[in-house]
Amino acid sequence: MKLLLVDPTDRLLLIHAKDPRTSAECWYPVGGGIEPGETLQSAAAREAYEETGLTALPPGELVWRRDHVYEYDGRRLDVHEEWLLHRVAHFSPRPTALTEHEARSILGFEWWSAAALGRTTATVFPPNLGRLLATLLNDGAYGPG
């Protein structure tokens, strides 16, 4: 699952990370897996807390679904993502429980506008996130991402 944590000025929180194997840098939304017994919303709250320190995640709206294959840290990962939009107050992320892998790869966080995402030459996952976010903020959820 991926979390679109959007602040009152419509900026999206992204994680800046570096692939431990290739040193390639990228930006991506907060998120992770759903553990046994968790609902989508409870998994979202746990991931937001672990990765950013956010303690009061408001309920999210399911806005997109995506199946994707990517390579990271020398592994090929086949994932099914459910994307939730959460409107949150602006905050400074302070991770509380990163995995060993996350601790090695996360470089920091930044709040991005859809326009800045559309202009950046940095690697962002998914690559069309700026356009998707702009459409979502202007028109609402529209199906698979």
MODELLER restraints for C-alpha pairs under 7 A, 6 or more apart:
rsr = mdl.restraints
at = mdl.atoms
rsr.add(forms.Gaussian(group=physical.xy_distance, feature=features.Distance(at['CA:1:A'], at['CA:31:A']), mean=5.48, stdev=0.5))
rsr.add(forms.Gaussian(group=physical.xy_distance, feature=features.Distance(at['CA:1:A'], at['CA:32:A']), mean=5.45, stdev=0.5))
rsr.add(forms.Gaussian(group=physical.xy_distance, feature=features.Distance(at['CA:1:A'], at['CA:33:A']), mean=6.08, stdev=0.5))
rsr.add(forms.Gaussian(group=physical.xy_distance, feature=features.Distance(at['CA:1:A'], at['CA:81:A']), mean=4.70, stdev=0.5))
rsr.add(forms.Gaussian(group=physical.xy_distance, feature=features.Distance(at['CA:1:A'], at['CA:82:A']), mean=4.63, stdev=0.5))
rsr.add(forms.Gaussian(group=physical.xy_distance, feature=features.Distance(at['CA:1:A'], at['CA:83:A']), mean=5.74, stdev=0.5))
rsr.add(forms.Gaussian(group=physical.xy_distance, feature=features.Distance(at['CA:2:A'], at['CA:29:A']), mean=6.17, stdev=0.5))
rsr.add(forms.Gaussian(group=physical.xy_distance, feature=features.Distance(at['CA:2:A'], at['CA:30:A']), mean=5.92, stdev=0.5))
rsr.add(forms.Gaussian(group=physical.xy_distance, feature=features.Distance(at['CA:2:A'], at['CA:31:A']), mean=4.29, stdev=0.5))
rsr.add(forms.Gaussian(group=physical.xy_distance, feature=features.Distance(at['CA:2:A'], at['CA:32:A']), mean=6.59, stdev=0.5))
rsr.add(forms.Gaussian(group=physical.xy_distance, feature=features.Distance(at['CA:2:A'], at['CA:81:A']), mean=6.41, stdev=0.5))
rsr.add(forms.Gaussian(group=physical.xy_distance, feature=features.Distance(at['CA:2:A'], at['CA:82:A']), mean=6.16, stdev=0.5))
rsr.add(forms.Gaussian(group=physical.xy_distance, feature=features.Distance(at['CA:2:A'], at['CA:83:A']), mean=4.70, stdev=0.5))
rsr.add(forms.Gaussian(group=physical.xy_distance, feature=features.Distance(at['CA:2:A'], at['CA:84:A']), mean=6.36, stdev=0.5))
rsr.add(forms.Gaussian(group=physical.xy_distance, feature=features.Distance(at['CA:3:A'], at['CA:29:A']), mean=6.10, stdev=0.5))
rsr.add(forms.Gaussian(group=physical.xy_distance, feature=features.Distance(at['CA:3:A'], at['CA:30:A']), mean=5.36, stdev=0.5))
rsr.add(forms.Gaussian(group=physical.xy_distance, feature=features.Distance(at['CA:3:A'], at['CA:31:A']), mean=5.50, stdev=0.5))
rsr.add(forms.Gaussian(group=physical.xy_distance, feature=features.Distance(at['CA:3:A'], at['CA:44:A']), mean=6.99, stdev=0.5))
rsr.add(forms.Gaussian(group=physical.xy_distance, feature=features.Distance(at['CA:3:A'], at['CA:83:A']), mean=5.80, stdev=0.5))
rsr.add(forms.Gaussian(group=physical.xy_distance, feature=features.Distance(at['CA:3:A'], at['CA:84:A']), mean=5.05, stdev=0.5))
rsr.add(forms.Gaussian(group=physical.xy_distance, feature=features.Distance(at['CA:3:A'], at['CA:85:A']), mean=6.17, stdev=0.5))
rsr.add(forms.Gaussian(group=physical.xy_distance, feature=features.Distance(at['CA:3:A'], at['CA:86:A']), mean=6.98, stdev=0.5))
rsr.add(forms.Gaussian(group=physical.xy_distance, feature=features.Distance(at['CA:4:A'], at['CA:12:A']), mean=6.39, stdev=0.5))
rsr.add(forms.Gaussian(group=physical.xy_distance, feature=features.Distance(at['CA:4:A'], at['CA:29:A']), mean=6.42, stdev=0.5))
rsr.add(forms.Gaussian(group=physical.xy_distance, feature=features.Distance(at['CA:4:A'], at['CA:83:A']), mean=7.00, stdev=0.5))
rsr.add(forms.Gaussian(group=physical.xy_distance, feature=features.Distance(at['CA:4:A'], at['CA:84:A']), mean=5.90, stdev=0.5))
rsr.add(forms.Gaussian(group=physical.xy_distance, feature=features.Distance(at['CA:4:A'], at['CA:85:A']), mean=4.69, stdev=0.5))
rsr.add(forms.Gaussian(group=physical.xy_distance, feature=features.Distance(at['CA:4:A'], at['CA:86:A']), mean=5.91, stdev=0.5))
rsr.add(forms.Gaussian(group=physical.xy_distance, feature=features.Distance(at['CA:5:A'], at['CA:12:A']), mean=5.59, stdev=0.5))
rsr.add(forms.Gaussian(group=physical.xy_distance, feature=features.Distance(at['CA:5:A'], at['CA:13:A']), mean=5.63, stdev=0.5))
rsr.add(forms.Gaussian(group=physical.xy_distance, feature=features.Distance(at['CA:5:A'], at['CA:85:A']), mean=6.39, stdev=0.5))
rsr.add(forms.Gaussian(group=physical.xy_distance, feature=features.Distance(at['CA:5:A'], at['CA:86:A']), mean=5.05, stdev=0.5))
rsr.add(forms.Gaussian(group=physical.xy_distance, feature=features.Distance(at['CA:5:A'], at['CA:87:A']), mean=6.12, stdev=0.5))
rsr.add(forms.Gaussian(group=physical.xy_distance, feature=features.Distance(at['CA:5:A'], at['CA:88:A']), mean=6.27, stdev=0.5))
rsr.add(forms.Gaussian(group=physical.xy_distance, feature=features.Distance(at['CA:6:A'], at['CA:12:A']), mean=4.54, stdev=0.5))
rsr.add(forms.Gaussian(group=physical.xy_distance, feature=features.Distance(at['CA:6:A'], at['CA:13:A']), mean=6.57, stdev=0.5))
rsr.add(forms.Gaussian(group=physical.xy_distance, feature=features.Distance(at['CA:6:A'], at['CA:86:A']), mean=6.19, stdev=0.5))
rsr.add(forms.Gaussian(group=physical.xy_distance, feature=features.Distance(at['CA:6:A'], at['CA:87:A']), mean=5.06, stdev=0.5))
rsr.add(forms.Gaussian(group=physical.xy_distance, feature=features.Distance(at['CA:6:A'], at['CA:88:A']), mean=5.88, stdev=0.5))
rsr.add(forms.Gaussian(group=physical.xy_distance, feature=features.Distance(at['CA:7:A'], at['CA:87:A']), mean=5.93, stdev=0.5))
rsr.add(forms.Gaussian(group=physical.xy_distance, feature=features.Distance(at['CA:7:A'], at['CA:88:A']), mean=5.07, stdev=0.5))
rsr.add(forms.Gaussian(group=physical.xy_distance, feature=features.Distance(at['CA:7:A'], at['CA:89:A']), mean=5.32, stdev=0.5))
rsr.add(forms.Gaussian(group=physical.xy_distance, feature=features.Distance(at['CA:7:A'], at['CA:90:A']), mean=5.11, stdev=0.5))
rsr.add(forms.Gaussian(group=physical.xy_distance, feature=features.Distance(at['CA:8:A'], at['CA:89:A']), mean=6.33, stdev=0.5))
rsr.add(forms.Gaussian(group=physical.xy_distance, feature=features.Distance(at['CA:8:A'], at['CA:90:A']), mean=6.96, stdev=0.5))
rsr.add(forms.Gaussian(group=physical.xy_distance, feature=features.Distance(at['CA:10:A'], at['CA:113:A']), mean=6.47, stdev=0.5))
rsr.add(forms.Gaussian(group=physical.xy_distance, feature=features.Distance(at['CA:11:A'], at['CA:111:A']), mean=5.46, stdev=0.5))
rsr.add(forms.Gaussian(group=physical.xy_distance, feature=features.Distance(at['CA:11:A'], at['CA:112:A']), mean=4.93, stdev=0.5))
rsr.add(forms.Gaussian(group=physical.xy_distance, feature=features.Distance(at['CA:11:A'], at['CA:113:A']), mean=4.46, stdev=0.5))
rsr.add(forms.Gaussian(group=physical.xy_distance, feature=features.Distance(at['CA:12:A'], at['CA:111:A']), mean=5.18, stdev=0.5))
rsr.add(forms.Gaussian(group=physical.xy_distance, feature=features.Distance(at['CA:12:A'], at['CA:112:A']), mean=5.04, stdev=0.5))
rsr.add(forms.Gaussian(group=physical.xy_distance, feature=features.Distance(at['CA:12:A'], at['CA:113:A']), mean=6.28, stdev=0.5))
rsr.add(forms.Gaussian(group=physical.xy_distance, feature=features.Distance(at['CA:13:A'], at['CA:29:A']), mean=6.55, stdev=0.5))
rsr.add(forms.Gaussian(group=physical.xy_distance, feature=features.Distance(at['CA:13:A'], at['CA:109:A']), mean=6.87, stdev=0.5))
rsr.add(forms.Gaussian(group=physical.xy_distance, feature=features.Distance(at['CA:13:A'], at['CA:110:A']), mean=5.73, stdev=0.5))
rsr.add(forms.Gaussian(group=physical.xy_distance, feature=features.Distance(at['CA:13:A'], at['CA:111:A']), mean=4.38, stdev=0.5))
rsr.add(forms.Gaussian(group=physical.xy_distance, feature=features.Distance(at['CA:13:A'], at['CA:112:A']), mean=6.31, stdev=0.5))
rsr.add(forms.Gaussian(group=physical.xy_distance, feature=features.Distance(at['CA:14:A'], at['CA:27:A']), mean=5.93, stdev=0.5))
rsr.add(forms.Gaussian(group=physical.xy_distance, feature=features.Distance(at['CA:14:A'], at['CA:28:A']), mean=5.19, stdev=0.5))
rsr.add(forms.Gaussian(group=physical.xy_distance, feature=features.Distance(at['CA:14:A'], at['CA:29:A']), mean=4.61, stdev=0.5))
rsr.add(forms.Gaussian(group=physical.xy_distance, feature=features.Distance(at['CA:14:A'], at['CA:30:A']), mean=6.48, stdev=0.5))
rsr.add(forms.Gaussian(group=physical.xy_distance, feature=features.Distance(at['CA:14:A'], at['CA:109:A']), mean=5.68, stdev=0.5))
rsr.add(forms.Gaussian(group=physical.xy_distance, feature=features.Distance(at['CA:14:A'], at['CA:110:A']), mean=5.56, stdev=0.5))
rsr.add(forms.Gaussian(group=physical.xy_distance, feature=features.Distance(at['CA:14:A'], at['CA:111:A']), mean=6.26, stdev=0.5))
rsr.add(forms.Gaussian(group=physical.xy_distance, feature=features.Distance(at['CA:15:A'], at['CA:27:A']), mean=5.37, stdev=0.5))
rsr.add(forms.Gaussian(group=physical.xy_distance, feature=features.Distance(at['CA:15:A'], at['CA:28:A']), mean=5.31, stdev=0.5))
rsr.add(forms.Gaussian(group=physical.xy_distance, feature=features.Distance(at['CA:15:A'], at['CA:29:A']), mean=5.93, stdev=0.5))
rsr.add(forms.Gaussian(group=physical.xy_distance, feature=features.Distance(at['CA:15:A'], at['CA:30:A']), mean=6.50, stdev=0.5))
rsr.add(forms.Gaussian(group=physical.xy_distance, feature=features.Distance(at['CA:15:A'], at['CA:106:A']), mean=6.91, stdev=0.5))
rsr.add(forms.Gaussian(group=physical.xy_distance, feature=features.Distance(at['CA:15:A'], at['CA:108:A']), mean=6.02, stdev=0.5))
rsr.add(forms.Gaussian(group=physical.xy_distance, feature=features.Distance(at['CA:15:A'], at['CA:109:A']), mean=4.61, stdev=0.5))
rsr.add(forms.Gaussian(group=physical.xy_distance, feature=features.Distance(at['CA:15:A'], at['CA:110:A']), mean=6.73, stdev=0.5))
rsr.add(forms.Gaussian(group=physical.xy_distance, feature=features.Distance(at['CA:16:A'], at['CA:26:A']), mean=5.83, stdev=0.5))
rsr.add(forms.Gaussian(group=physical.xy_distance, feature=features.Distance(at['CA:16:A'], at['CA:27:A']), mean=4.59, stdev=0.5))
rsr.add(forms.Gaussian(group=physical.xy_distance, feature=features.Distance(at['CA:16:A'], at['CA:28:A']), mean=6.86, stdev=0.5))
rsr.add(forms.Gaussian(group=physical.xy_distance, feature=features.Distance(at['CA:16:A'], at['CA:106:A']), mean=5.98, stdev=0.5))
rsr.add(forms.Gaussian(group=physical.xy_distance, feature=features.Distance(at['CA:16:A'], at['CA:107:A']), mean=5.36, stdev=0.5))
rsr.add(forms.Gaussian(group=physical.xy_distance, feature=features.Distance(at['CA:16:A'], at['CA:108:A']), mean=5.12, stdev=0.5))
rsr.add(forms.Gaussian(group=physical.xy_distance, feature=features.Distance(at['CA:16:A'], at['CA:109:A']), mean=5.54, stdev=0.5))
rsr.add(forms.Gaussian(group=physical.xy_distance, feature=features.Distance(at['CA:17:A'], at['CA:25:A']), mean=5.58, stdev=0.5))
rsr.add(forms.Gaussian(group=physical.xy_distance, feature=features.Distance(at['CA:17:A'], at['CA:26:A']), mean=5.48, stdev=0.5))
rsr.add(forms.Gaussian(group=physical.xy_distance, feature=features.Distance(at['CA:17:A'], at['CA:27:A']), mean=6.27, stdev=0.5))
rsr.add(forms.Gaussian(group=physical.xy_distance, feature=features.Distance(at['CA:17:A'], at['CA:105:A']), mean=5.22, stdev=0.5))
rsr.add(forms.Gaussian(group=physical.xy_distance, feature=features.Distance(at['CA:17:A'], at['CA:106:A']), mean=4.28, stdev=0.5))
rsr.add(forms.Gaussian(group=physical.xy_distance, feature=features.Distance(at['CA:17:A'], at['CA:107:A']), mean=5.10, stdev=0.5))
rsr.add(forms.Gaussian(group=physical.xy_distance, feature=features.Distance(at['CA:18:A'], at['CA:24:A']), mean=5.49, stdev=0.5))
rsr.add(forms.Gaussian(group=physical.xy_distance, feature=features.Distance(at['CA:18:A'], at['CA:25:A']), mean=4.28, stdev=0.5))
rsr.add(forms.Gaussian(group=physical.xy_distance, feature=features.Distance(at['CA:18:A'], at['CA:26:A']), mean=6.41, stdev=0.5))
rsr.add(forms.Gaussian(group=physical.xy_distance, feature=features.Distance(at['CA:18:A'], at['CA:105:A']), mean=5.00, stdev=0.5))
rsr.add(forms.Gaussian(group=physical.xy_distance, feature=features.Distance(at['CA:18:A'], at['CA:106:A']), mean=6.45, stdev=0.5))
rsr.add(forms.Gaussian(group=physical.xy_distance, feature=features.Distance(at['CA:18:A'], at['CA:107:A']), mean=6.83, stdev=0.5))
rsr.add(forms.Gaussian(group=physical.xy_distance, feature=features.Distance(at['CA:19:A'], at['CA:25:A']), mean=6.34, stdev=0.5))
rsr.add(forms.Gaussian(group=physical.xy_distance, feature=features.Distance(at['CA:19:A'], at['CA:72:A']), mean=6.23, stdev=0.5))
rsr.add(forms.Gaussian(group=physical.xy_distance, feature=features.Distance(at['CA:19:A'], at['CA:73:A']), mean=5.63, stdev=0.5))
rsr.add(forms.Gaussian(group=physical.xy_distance, feature=features.Distance(at['CA:19:A'], at['CA:105:A']), mean=6.09, stdev=0.5))
rsr.add(forms.Gaussian(group=physical.xy_distance, feature=features.Distance(at['CA:20:A'], at['CA:73:A']), mean=5.64, stdev=0.5))
rsr.add(forms.Gaussian(group=physical.xy_distance, feature=features.Distance(at['CA:20:A'], at['CA:105:A']), mean=6.04, stdev=0.5))
rsr.add(forms.Gaussian(group=physical.xy_distance, feature=features.Distance(at['CA:21:A'], at['CA:73:A']), mean=5.02, stdev=0.5))
rsr.add(forms.Gaussian(group=physical.xy_distance, feature=features.Distance(at['CA:21:A'], at['CA:74:A']), mean=6.41, stdev=0.5))
rsr.add(forms.Gaussian(group=physical.xy_distance, feature=features.Distance(at['CA:25:A'], at['CA:123:A']), mean=6.93, stdev=0.5))
rsr.add(forms.Gaussian(group=physical.xy_distance, feature=features.Distance(at['CA:26:A'], at['CA:122:A']), mean=6.76, stdev=0.5))
rsr.add(forms.Gaussian(group=physical.xy_distance, feature=features.Distance(at['CA:26:A'], at['CA:123:A']), mean=4.75, stdev=0.5))
rsr.add(forms.Gaussian(group=physical.xy_distance, feature=features.Distance(at['CA:26:A'], at['CA:124:A']), mean=5.57, stdev=0.5))
rsr.add(forms.Gaussian(group=physical.xy_distance, feature=features.Distance(at['CA:27:A'], at['CA:123:A']), mean=6.26, stdev=0.5))
rsr.add(forms.Gaussian(group=physical.xy_distance, feature=features.Distance(at['CA:27:A'], at['CA:124:A']), mean=4.67, stdev=0.5))
rsr.add(forms.Gaussian(group=physical.xy_distance, feature=features.Distance(at['CA:27:A'], at['CA:125:A']), mean=6.26, stdev=0.5))
rsr.add(forms.Gaussian(group=physical.xy_distance, feature=features.Distance(at['CA:28:A'], at['CA:124:A']), mean=5.94, stdev=0.5))
rsr.add(forms.Gaussian(group=physical.xy_distance, feature=features.Distance(at['CA:28:A'], at['CA:125:A']), mean=5.14, stdev=0.5))
rsr.add(forms.Gaussian(group=physical.xy_distance, feature=features.Distance(at['CA:30:A'], at['CA:48:A']), mean=6.76, stdev=0.5))
rsr.add(forms.Gaussian(group=physical.xy_distance, feature=features.Distance(at['CA:30:A'], at['CA:51:A']), mean=6.95, stdev=0.5))
rsr.add(forms.Gaussian(group=physical.xy_distance, feature=features.Distance(at['CA:31:A'], at['CA:47:A']), mean=5.84, stdev=0.5))
rsr.add(forms.Gaussian(group=physical.xy_distance, feature=features.Distance(at['CA:32:A'], at['CA:47:A']), mean=6.40, stdev=0.5))
rsr.add(forms.Gaussian(group=physical.xy_distance, feature=features.Distance(at['CA:34:A'], at['CA:40:A']), mean=6.84, stdev=0.5))
rsr.add(forms.Gaussian(group=physical.xy_distance, feature=features.Distance(at['CA:34:A'], at['CA:43:A']), mean=5.41, stdev=0.5))
rsr.add(forms.Gaussian(group=physical.xy_distance, feature=features.Distance(at['CA:41:A'], at['CA:59:A']), mean=6.59, stdev=0.5))
rsr.add(forms.Gaussian(group=physical.xy_distance, feature=features.Distance(at['CA:41:A'], at['CA:60:A']), mean=6.99, stdev=0.5))
rsr.add(forms.Gaussian(group=physical.xy_distance, feature=features.Distance(at['CA:45:A'], at['CA:57:A']), mean=5.65, stdev=0.5))
rsr.add(forms.Gaussian(group=physical.xy_distance, feature=features.Distance(at['CA:48:A'], at['CA:54:A']), mean=5.75, stdev=0.5))
rsr.add(forms.Gaussian(group=physical.xy_distance, feature=features.Distance(at['CA:49:A'], at['CA:55:A']), mean=5.63, stdev=0.5))
rsr.add(forms.Gaussian(group=physical.xy_distance, feature=features.Distance(at['CA:49:A'], at['CA:96:A']), mean=6.70, stdev=0.5))
rsr.add(forms.Gaussian(group=physical.xy_distance, feature=features.Distance(at['CA:50:A'], at['CA:95:A']), mean=5.66, stdev=0.5))
rsr.add(forms.Gaussian(group=physical.xy_distance, feature=features.Distance(at['CA:50:A'], at['CA:96:A']), mean=4.90, stdev=0.5))
rsr.add(forms.Gaussian(group=physical.xy_distance, feature=features.Distance(at['CA:50:A'], at['CA:97:A']), mean=4.51, stdev=0.5))
rsr.add(forms.Gaussian(group=physical.xy_distance, feature=features.Distance(at['CA:50:A'], at['CA:98:A']), mean=6.04, stdev=0.5))
rsr.add(forms.Gaussian(group=physical.xy_distance, feature=features.Distance(at['CA:51:A'], at['CA:95:A']), mean=4.59, stdev=0.5))
rsr.add(forms.Gaussian(group=physical.xy_distance, feature=features.Distance(at['CA:51:A'], at['CA:96:A']), mean=6.44, stdev=0.5))
rsr.add(forms.Gaussian(group=physical.xy_distance, feature=features.Distance(at['CA:51:A'], at['CA:97:A']), mean=6.61, stdev=0.5))
rsr.add(forms.Gaussian(group=physical.xy_distance, feature=features.Distance(at['CA:51:A'], at['CA:98:A']), mean=6.09, stdev=0.5))
rsr.add(forms.Gaussian(group=physical.xy_distance, feature=features.Distance(at['CA:52:A'], at['CA:93:A']), mean=4.47, stdev=0.5))
rsr.add(forms.Gaussian(group=physical.xy_distance, feature=features.Distance(at['CA:52:A'], at['CA:94:A']), mean=4.98, stdev=0.5))
rsr.add(forms.Gaussian(group=physical.xy_distance, feature=features.Distance(at['CA:52:A'], at['CA:95:A']), mean=4.30, stdev=0.5))
rsr.add(forms.Gaussian(group=physical.xy_distance, feature=features.Distance(at['CA:52:A'], at['CA:96:A']), mean=6.86, stdev=0.5))
rsr.add(forms.Gaussian(group=physical.xy_distance, feature=features.Distance(at['CA:53:A'], at['CA:93:A']), mean=6.06, stdev=0.5))
rsr.add(forms.Gaussian(group=physical.xy_distance, feature=features.Distance(at['CA:53:A'], at['CA:94:A']), mean=5.03, stdev=0.5))
rsr.add(forms.Gaussian(group=physical.xy_distance, feature=features.Distance(at['CA:53:A'], at['CA:95:A']), mean=4.95, stdev=0.5))
rsr.add(forms.Gaussian(group=physical.xy_distance, feature=features.Distance(at['CA:53:A'], at['CA:96:A']), mean=5.45, stdev=0.5))
rsr.add(forms.Gaussian(group=physical.xy_distance, feature=features.Distance(at['CA:58:A'], at['CA:86:A']), mean=6.34, stdev=0.5))
rsr.add(forms.Gaussian(group=physical.xy_distance, feature=features.Distance(at['CA:59:A'], at['CA:86:A']), mean=6.57, stdev=0.5))
rsr.add(forms.Gaussian(group=physical.xy_distance, feature=features.Distance(at['CA:60:A'], at['CA:84:A']), mean=5.22, stdev=0.5))
rsr.add(forms.Gaussian(group=physical.xy_distance, feature=features.Distance(at['CA:60:A'], at['CA:85:A']), mean=5.09, stdev=0.5))
rsr.add(forms.Gaussian(group=physical.xy_distance, feature=features.Distance(at['CA:60:A'], at['CA:86:A']), mean=4.60, stdev=0.5))
rsr.add(forms.Gaussian(group=physical.xy_distance, feature=features.Distance(at['CA:61:A'], at['CA:84:A']), mean=5.16, stdev=0.5))
rsr.add(forms.Gaussian(group=physical.xy_distance, feature=features.Distance(at['CA:61:A'], at['CA:85:A']), mean=5.11, stdev=0.5))
rsr.add(forms.Gaussian(group=physical.xy_distance, feature=features.Distance(at['CA:61:A'], at['CA:86:A']), mean=6.78, stdev=0.5))
rsr.add(forms.Gaussian(group=physical.xy_distance, feature=features.Distance(at['CA:62:A'], at['CA:82:A']), mean=6.95, stdev=0.5))
rsr.add(forms.Gaussian(group=physical.xy_distance, feature=features.Distance(at['CA:62:A'], at['CA:83:A']), mean=5.81, stdev=0.5))
rsr.add(forms.Gaussian(group=physical.xy_distance, feature=features.Distance(at['CA:62:A'], at['CA:84:A']), mean=4.46, stdev=0.5))
rsr.add(forms.Gaussian(group=physical.xy_distance, feature=features.Distance(at['CA:62:A'], at['CA:85:A']), mean=6.47, stdev=0.5))
rsr.add(forms.Gaussian(group=physical.xy_distance, feature=features.Distance(at['CA:63:A'], at['CA:83:A']), mean=5.79, stdev=0.5))
rsr.add(forms.Gaussian(group=physical.xy_distance, feature=features.Distance(at['CA:63:A'], at['CA:84:A']), mean=5.75, stdev=0.5))
rsr.add(forms.Gaussian(group=physical.xy_distance, feature=features.Distance(at['CA:63:A'], at['CA:85:A']), mean=6.52, stdev=0.5))
rsr.add(forms.Gaussian(group=physical.xy_distance, feature=features.Distance(at['CA:63:A'], at['CA:141:A']), mean=4.94, stdev=0.5))
rsr.add(forms.Gaussian(group=physical.xy_distance, feature=features.Distance(at['CA:63:A'], at['CA:143:A']), mean=6.47, stdev=0.5))
rsr.add(forms.Gaussian(group=physical.xy_distance, feature=features.Distance(at['CA:64:A'], at['CA:82:A']), mean=6.03, stdev=0.5))
rsr.add(forms.Gaussian(group=physical.xy_distance, feature=features.Distance(at['CA:64:A'], at['CA:83:A']), mean=5.02, stdev=0.5))
rsr.add(forms.Gaussian(group=physical.xy_distance, feature=features.Distance(at['CA:64:A'], at['CA:143:A']), mean=5.40, stdev=0.5))
rsr.add(forms.Gaussian(group=physical.xy_distance, feature=features.Distance(at['CA:64:A'], at['CA:144:A']), mean=4.49, stdev=0.5))
rsr.add(forms.Gaussian(group=physical.xy_distance, feature=features.Distance(at['CA:64:A'], at['CA:145:A']), mean=4.91, stdev=0.5))
rsr.add(forms.Gaussian(group=physical.xy_distance, feature=features.Distance(at['CA:65:A'], at['CA:81:A']), mean=5.59, stdev=0.5))
rsr.add(forms.Gaussian(group=physical.xy_distance, feature=features.Distance(at['CA:65:A'], at['CA:82:A']), mean=4.58, stdev=0.5))
rsr.add(forms.Gaussian(group=physical.xy_distance, feature=features.Distance(at['CA:65:A'], at['CA:83:A']), mean=6.02, stdev=0.5))
rsr.add(forms.Gaussian(group=physical.xy_distance, feature=features.Distance(at['CA:65:A'], at['CA:144:A']), mean=4.74, stdev=0.5))
rsr.add(forms.Gaussian(group=physical.xy_distance, feature=features.Distance(at['CA:65:A'], at['CA:145:A']), mean=5.79, stdev=0.5))
rsr.add(forms.Gaussian(group=physical.xy_distance, feature=features.Distance(at['CA:66:A'], at['CA:80:A']), mean=5.86, stdev=0.5))
rsr.add(forms.Gaussian(group=physical.xy_distance, feature=features.Distance(at['CA:66:A'], at['CA:81:A']), mean=5.08, stdev=0.5))
rsr.add(forms.Gaussian(group=physical.xy_distance, feature=features.Distance(at['CA:66:A'], at['CA:82:A']), mean=6.59, stdev=0.5))
rsr.add(forms.Gaussian(group=physical.xy_distance, feature=features.Distance(at['CA:66:A'], at['CA:144:A']), mean=6.11, stdev=0.5))
rsr.add(forms.Gaussian(group=physical.xy_distance, feature=features.Distance(at['CA:66:A'], at['CA:145:A']), mean=5.73, stdev=0.5))
rsr.add(forms.Gaussian(group=physical.xy_distance, feature=features.Distance(at['CA:67:A'], at['CA:79:A']), mean=5.77, stdev=0.5))
rsr.add(forms.Gaussian(group=physical.xy_distance, feature=features.Distance(at['CA:67:A'], at['CA:80:A']), mean=4.44, stdev=0.5))
rsr.add(forms.Gaussian(group=physical.xy_distance, feature=features.Distance(at['CA:67:A'], at['CA:81:A']), mean=6.12, stdev=0.5))
rsr.add(forms.Gaussian(group=physical.xy_distance, feature=features.Distance(at['CA:68:A'], at['CA:78:A']), mean=5.92, stdev=0.5))
rsr.add(forms.Gaussian(group=physical.xy_distance, feature=features.Distance(at['CA:68:A'], at['CA:79:A']), mean=5.39, stdev=0.5))
rsr.add(forms.Gaussian(group=physical.xy_distance, feature=features.Distance(at['CA:68:A'], at['CA:80:A']), mean=6.44, stdev=0.5))
rsr.add(forms.Gaussian(group=physical.xy_distance, feature=features.Distance(at['CA:69:A'], at['CA:77:A']), mean=5.51, stdev=0.5))
rsr.add(forms.Gaussian(group=physical.xy_distance, feature=features.Distance(at['CA:69:A'], at['CA:78:A']), mean=4.38, stdev=0.5))
rsr.add(forms.Gaussian(group=physical.xy_distance, feature=features.Distance(at['CA:69:A'], at['CA:79:A']), mean=6.20, stdev=0.5))
rsr.add(forms.Gaussian(group=physical.xy_distance, feature=features.Distance(at['CA:70:A'], at['CA:76:A']), mean=5.78, stdev=0.5))
rsr.add(forms.Gaussian(group=physical.xy_distance, feature=features.Distance(at['CA:70:A'], at['CA:77:A']), mean=5.38, stdev=0.5))
rsr.add(forms.Gaussian(group=physical.xy_distance, feature=features.Distance(at['CA:70:A'], at['CA:78:A']), mean=6.71, stdev=0.5))
rsr.add(forms.Gaussian(group=physical.xy_distance, feature=features.Distance(at['CA:71:A'], at['CA:77:A']), mean=6.05, stdev=0.5))
rsr.add(forms.Gaussian(group=physical.xy_distance, feature=features.Distance(at['CA:93:A'], at['CA:109:A']), mean=7.00, stdev=0.5))
rsr.add(forms.Gaussian(group=physical.xy_distance, feature=features.Distance(at['CA:114:A'], at['CA:130:A']), mean=4.58, stdev=0.5))
rsr.add(forms.Gaussian(group=physical.xy_distance, feature=features.Distance(at['CA:114:A'], at['CA:131:A']), mean=6.87, stdev=0.5))
rsr.add(forms.Gaussian(group=physical.xy_distance, feature=features.Distance(at['CA:114:A'], at['CA:133:A']), mean=5.83, stdev=0.5))
rsr.add(forms.Gaussian(group=physical.xy_distance, feature=features.Distance(at['CA:114:A'], at['CA:134:A']), mean=5.40, stdev=0.5))
rsr.add(forms.Gaussian(group=physical.xy_distance, feature=features.Distance(at['CA:115:A'], at['CA:130:A']), mean=6.49, stdev=0.5))
rsr.add(forms.Gaussian(group=physical.xy_distance, feature=features.Distance(at['CA:117:A'], at['CA:129:A']), mean=6.93, stdev=0.5))
rsr.add(forms.Gaussian(group=physical.xy_distance, feature=features.Distance(at['CA:117:A'], at['CA:130:A']), mean=4.53, stdev=0.5))
rsr.add(forms.Gaussian(group=physical.xy_distance, feature=features.Distance(at['CA:118:A'], at['CA:130:A']), mean=4.61, stdev=0.5))
rsr.add(forms.Gaussian(group=physical.xy_distance, feature=features.Distance(at['CA:118:A'], at['CA:131:A']), mean=6.37, stdev=0.5))
